[in-house]
Amino acid sequence: MVPILIVLLLALILFGAGFALKILWWVALIVLAVWLLGFVVRGTSAGGGRGRWYRW
């Protein structure tokens, strides 16, 4: 009985970790897309040069 519970618990943990990692990959891809898009849509600064689109 105990080995079956351990296997089921391990399967549940691995499923949860895999689901969380999949979500984190999607979040990372979205952040990368926004970061790359920032280089395209950034405006010009008062001096005529191209400024940063973020403040940090």
C-alpha positions in Angstrom: 0.0 0.0 0.0 2.8 2.4 0.9 4.7 1.9 -2.4 1.6 2.7 -4.4 1.0 5.9 -2.4 4.6 6.9 -2.9 4.4 6.3 -6.7 1.1 8.2 -6.9 2.6 11.1 -4.9 5.7 11.2 -7.1 3.5 11.2 -10.2 1.4 14.1 -8.8 4.5 16.1 -8.0 6.1 15.5 -11.4 2.9 16.4 -13.1 2.6 19.6 -11.1 6.3 20.5 -11.8 5.9 19.9 -15.5 2.8 22.0 -15.7 4.5 24.9 -13.7 7.6 24.7 -16.0 5.4 24.8 -19.1 3.7 27.9 -17.8 7.1 29.5 -17.0 8.3 28.8 -20.5 5.3 30.6 -21.9 5.8 33.5 -19.6 9.5 33.7 -20.6 8.6 33.7 -24.3 6.0 36.5 -23.8 8.6 38.6 -21.9 11.2 38.0 -24.6 8.7 39.1 -27.3 7.8 42.3 -25.4 11.5 43.0 -24.9 12.3 42.5 -28.6 9.2 44.6 -29.5 10.6 47.4 -27.4 13.6 47.8 -29.7 11.3 48.3 -32.7 8.8 50.7 -31.1 11.1 52.9 -29.0 10.9 56.5 -29.8 13.5 59.2 -30.2 14.8 61.3 -27.4 15.0 65.1 -27.3 18.6 65.0 -28.6 17.5 63.2 -31.7 18.9 59.9 -30.6 17.0 56.8 -29.9 16.1 56.5 -26.2 15.4 53.5 -24.0 11.7 52.4 -23.9 12.0 51.3 -20.3 13.0 53.3 -17.3 15.3 50.9 -15.5 
